[in-house]
């Protein structure tokens, strides 16, 4: 059976920016092992597989694979998959609802004159704040010193809205640029509370990188050791929720423009919205643009 695929660059408005994603459109009948093999063949940070929904009231079941494992939820796969499906529709829908391992994920479709210009997912789970790590532990993972880690707003902490990350604030844009993943420190630190990755950011954004209010990077285990992700929607959602949770505002919407991937030559822009009601985070949203890159087919029969 011929399986169709489309690749997109996500969280960008230009080719070769953002985070690449493979979207397999005819995934019915493929086994988990076959999906994992296809994801390894694409060799992107994630590949999605679109299947018929279990509940016909929903739009699709979406399974998400890294080169190593299946994920219950991830950010840029939702933004990119929704973009692909909406652009294939005769008339783009206003919203898509995906069944995923972490729960139902709504994705809003933003159009102008009938053209899809961006998509925005809602996190499937509320913010969870888990283990704290020391500044020294976090710094070691990033090949930085403890003095490069800021703890005035929050300590290094494992957080999640569907997928767990260690969130770390660093003191300067220079420290963010200088960071490198340290395999030995990663091995001592992870896994921890379901996390094996570090999302780190700074508020020290130079004028030339405005209108971003934060710049971020993310290190994670890849196919051949530790890798960097150019745009991480799930970690961005968790971090935006954490920062909103710490904000004194009781009711209203907090928005952030977050840059990522700049230091690896794949600049990305992630737009976050967090709704607060009665002092608590009520909903978490992350969106951005996508650019279609490639399309084609491969032959793979569904088996066991």
C-alpha positions as CSV (number, residue, x, y, z in Angstrom):
1,X,0.0,0.0,0.0
2,X,1.3,3.5,-0.9
3,X,1.6,5.7,2.2
4,X,1.5,9.5,1.6
5,X,3.6,11.9,3.6
6,X,4.2,15.6,3.8
7,X,7.0,17.3,5.6
8,X,6.8,20.8,7.1
9,X,9.0,23.2,8.9
10,X,7.1,24.2,12.1
11,X,7.1,27.5,14.1
12,X,8.5,29.5,11.2
13,X,7.3,31.5,8.2
14,X,10.3,30.5,5.9
15,X,11.8,27.3,4.5
16,X,14.7,25.8,6.5
17,X,13.7,27.5,9.7
18,X,11.8,26.1,12.6
19,X,11.5,22.4,13.4
20,X,11.1,19.8,10.7
21,X,8.2,17.3,11.0
22,X,7.2,14.3,8.9
23,X,3.4,13.7,8.7
24,X,2.3,10.2,7.4
25,X,-1.2,10.6,6.2
26,X,-2.3,7.0,5.5
27,X,-1.1,5.2,8.6
28,X,-4.0,2.8,9.1
29,X,-2.8,-0.8,9.5
30,X,0.8,0.0,10.4
31,X,2.1,-1.6,13.5
32,X,3.9,0.3,16.2
33,X,7.2,-1.3,15.1
34,X,6.6,-0.1,11.6
35,X,5.8,3.4,12.7
36,X,9.0,3.5,14.8
37,X,11.0,2.3,11.8
38,X,9.5,5.0,9.6
39,X,10.2,7.7,12.2
40,X,13.8,6.5,12.4
41,X,14.0,6.7,8.6
42,X,12.8,10.3,8.6
43,X,15.3,11.0,11.4
44,X,13.4,14.1,12.5
45,X,12.9,15.0,16.1
46,X,9.3,13.7,15.6
47,X,7.2,12.1,13.0
48,X,3.4,11.8,13.2
49,X,1.1,9.1,11.9
50,X,-2.5,10.1,11.2
51,X,-5.2,7.4,11.8
52,X,-9.0,7.3,11.9
53,X,-10.3,8.5,15.3
54,X,-11.7,6.0,17.9
55,X,-14.6,8.4,18.4
56,X,-16.1,9.7,15.1
57,X,-16.8,13.0,16.9
58,X,-13.0,13.7,16.8
59,X,-11.0,14.4,13.7
60,X,-8.1,12.0,13.9
61,X,-5.9,9.8,16.1
62,X,-2.4,11.1,16.0
63,X,0.6,9.0,17.1
64,X,3.9,10.8,17.7
65,X,7.3,9.1,17.4
66,X,10.8,10.3,18.0
67,X,13.7,8.2,16.5
68,X,13.7,6.3,19.8
69,X,10.2,6.0,21.2
70,X,6.5,7.0,21.0
71,X,5.4,10.1,22.9
72,X,2.0,10.7,24.5
73,X,2.1,14.4,23.4
74,X,4.4,16.9,21.8
75,X,3.9,20.5,20.6
76,X,5.4,21.0,17.1
77,X,3.8,17.7,15.9
78,X,0.4,19.1,16.7
79,X,1.0,22.5,15.1
80,X,2.5,20.9,12.0
81,X,0.0,18.0,11.6
82,X,-3.0,20.4,12.0
83,X,-1.4,22.7,9.4
84,X,-1.1,19.8,6.9
85,X,-4.6,18.5,7.4
86,X,-6.1,21.9,7.3
87,X,-4.3,22.8,4.1
88,X,-5.5,19.5,2.5
89,X,-9.1,20.3,3.2
90,X,-11.3,21.8,0.5
91,X,-12.2,24.4,3.1
92,X,-9.9,24.7,6.2
93,X,-11.8,23.9,9.4
94,X,-11.7,26.4,12.3
95,X,-10.6,23.6,14.7
96,X,-9.3,20.1,14.8
97,X,-9.5,17.7,17.7
98,X,-6.8,15.0,17.9
99,X,-6.8,11.8,20.1
100,X,-3.3,11.3,21.6
101,X,-1.7,9.3,24.4
102,X,-2.0,12.3,26.8
103,X,-5.6,13.0,26.0
104,X,-7.6,15.1,23.6
105,X,-5.7,17.9,21.9
106,X,-7.7,20.8,20.3
107,X,-5.9,22.7,17.6
108,X,-7.3,26.1,16.4
109,X,-6.8,26.9,12.7
110,X,-6.1,30.6,11.8
111,X,-6.9,31.5,8.2
112,X,-6.8,34.7,6.1
113,X,-8.7,34.8,2.8
114,X,-9.1,31.0,2.9
115,X,-5.4,30.3,3.5
116,X,-4.0,28.7,6.6
117,X,-1.5,31.0,8.2
118,X,-1.0,29.4,11.6
119,X,-2.2,26.8,14.1
120,X,-2.4,26.7,17.9
121,X,-2.7,23.8,20.2
122,X,-4.2,23.7,23.7
123,X,-2.2,21.6,26.2
124,X,-4.0,18.4,27.1
125,X,-3.1,18.4,30.8
126,X,-2.8,21.0,33.6
127,X,0.6,22.2,34.7
128,X,2.4,19.7,37.0
129,X,5.3,20.9,39.0
130,X,7.5,18.1,40.2
131,X,11.1,17.6,41.5
132,X,13.4,20.5,42.1
133,X,17.1,20.2,41.1
134,X,20.0,22.3,42.4
135,X,21.6,25.0,40.3
136,X,24.7,22.9,40.3
137,X,22.9,19.9,38.8
138,X,21.2,21.9,36.1
139,X,24.4,23.8,35.3
140,X,26.4,20.5,34.9
141,X,23.9,19.2,32.3
142,X,24.5,22.4,30.3
143,X,28.3,22.7,30.8
144,X,27.7,25.9,32.7
145,X,28.6,27.1,36.2
146,X,26.0,27.4,39.0
147,X,26.4,31.2,38.7
148,X,24.9,31.0,35.2
149,X,21.6,29.7,36.6
150,X,18.9,32.1,37.9
151,X,16.7,30.9,40.7
152,X,14.9,34.1,41.8
153,X,11.6,33.2,40.0
154,X,11.9,29.4,40.2
155,X,14.5,26.7,40.9
156,X,15.4,24.2,38.1
157,X,12.3,22.1,38.2
158,X,10.7,19.2,36.3
159,X,7.4,20.5,34.8
160,X,4.8,19.0,32.4
161,X,1.6,19.8,30.6
162,X,1.6,16.3,28.9
163,X,5.3,15.7,28.5
164,X,7.9,16.4,31.2
165,X,11.0,18.6,30.9
166,X,13.6,20.1,33.3
167,X,13.0,23.9,33.1
168,X,16.0,26.1,33.8
169,X,16.4,29.9,33.7
170,X,19.9,31.1,32.7
171,X,21.2,34.5,33.6
172,X,22.3,35.8,30.2
173,X,22.0,35.5,26.5
174,X,25.7,34.8,26.4
175,X,25.3,31.8,28.8
176,X,22.4,30.5,26.7
177,X,24.6,30.6,23.6
178,X,27.6,29.0,25.4
179,X,25.7,26.0,26.8
180,X,26.6,22.5,25.6
181,X,25.0,19.2,26.7
182,X,27.1,17.1,29.0
183,X,26.4,13.4,28.6
184,X,27.8,12.4,32.0
185,X,25.7,14.9,33.8
186,X,22.6,13.9,31.9
187,X,23.2,10.3,32.8
188,X,23.4,11.2,36.5
189,X,20.3,13.4,36.4
190,X,17.9,11.6,34.1
191,X,15.4,10.0,33.9
192,X,13.6,12.0,36.5
193,X,9.8,12.3,36.9
194,X,9.5,11.0,33.3
195,X,11.8,13.7,31.9
196,X,15.0,13.1,30.0
197,X,15.4,16.6,28.5
198,X,16.4,20.1,29.6
199,X,14.5,23.2,28.4
200,X,16.4,26.4,29.3
201,X,15.7,30.0,28.6
202,X,16.8,33.6,29.4
203,X,15.0,36.9,29.8
204,X,18.2,38.7,28.7
205,X,17.1,39.2,25.0
206,X,19.2,41.7,23.0
207,X,17.4,44.4,20.9
208,X,18.3,42.6,17.7
209,X,16.2,39.5,18.8
210,X,13.1,41.5,19.7
211,X,10.1,41.1,19.6
212,X,10.9,37.9,21.4
213,X,10.6,38.3,25.2
214,X,12.5,35.0,25.9
215,X,15.1,33.1,24.0
216,X,15.3,29.3,24.7
217,X,17.1,26.1,23.8
218,X,16.4,22.4,24.5
219,X,18.7,19.4,24.8
220,X,17.4,15.9,24.6
221,X,18.6,12.3,23.8
222,X,18.6,11.7,20.1
223,X,19.4,8.8,17.8
224,X,23.1,9.2,18.2
225,X,23.5,10.9,21.6
226,X,22.4,14.2,23.0
227,X,20.8,16.5,20.4
228,X,19.3,20.0,20.3
229,X,15.7,20.7,19.3
230,X,15.0,23.9,17.3
231,X,11.4,24.4,18.5
232,X,9.8,22.6,21.3
233,X,6.1,23.3,21.7
234,X,5.4,21.0,24.6
235,X,8.2,22.4,26.7
236,X,7.3,26.0,25.7
237,X,3.8,25.3,26.8
238,X,4.9,24.0,30.2
239,X,7.3,26.9,30.7
240,X,4.7,29.5,29.7
241,X,2.3,27.9,32.2
242,X,4.9,27.9,34.9
243,X,5.7,31.6,34.4
244,X,2.0,32.5,34.3
245,X,1.5,30.5,37.5
246,X,4.2,32.6,39.2
247,X,2.7,35.9,37.9
248,X,0.6,37.9,40.4
249,X,-2.2,38.4,37.9
250,X,-5.4,36.7,39.2
251,X,-7.6,36.8,36.0
252,X,-6.7,37.4,32.4
253,X,-4.4,36.3,29.6
254,X,-0.6,36.3,29.6
255,X,1.1,36.2,26.3
256,X,4.8,35.6,25.4
257,X,6.8,35.5,22.2
258,X,9.5,32.9,22.6
259,X,12.4,32.4,20.2
260,X,14.2,29.1,19.9
261,X,16.7,27.5,17.5
262,X,18.5,30.8,16.7
263,X,21.9,29.5,17.9
264,X,21.6,26.4,15.7
265,X,20.6,28.2,12.5
266,X,17.0,27.3,12.6
267,X,15.2,30.3,14.0
268,X,11.8,29.6,15.4
269,X,9.0,31.8,16.9
270,X,6.5,30.3,19.4
271,X,3.5,32.3,20.4
272,X,2.1,31.4,23.8
273,X,-1.2,32.3,25.6
274,X,-2.1,31.3,29.1
275,X,-5.5,32.0,30.6
276,X,-5.7,32.5,34.4
277,X,-8.9,32.4,36.4
278,X,-9.1,33.1,40.2
279,X,-5.3,33.0,40.4
280,X,-5.0,29.6,38.7
281,X,-3.9,28.6,35.2
282,X,-7.0,27.6,33.3
283,X,-5.7,26.9,29.8
284,X,-2.4,26.8,28.0
285,X,-1.9,27.5,24.3
286,X,1.0,27.6,21.9
287,X,0.9,28.4,18.2
288,X,2.9,29.5,15.2
289,X,3.3,29.2,11.5
290,X,4.4,26.2,9.3
291,X,5.9,25.9,5.8
292,X,5.3,22.9,3.6
293,X,8.6,21.4,2.4
294,X,8.3,18.0,0.7
295,X,5.7,15.4,-0.2
296,X,5.8,11.9,-1.5
297,X,4.9,8.3,-1.0
298,X,6.5,5.1,0.3
299,X,5.3,1.6,0.1
300,X,4.8,-0.3,3.3
301,X,2.1,-2.9,4.0
302,X,0.5,-3.1,7.5
303,X,1.6,-6.2,9.4
304,X,1.3,-7.3,13.0
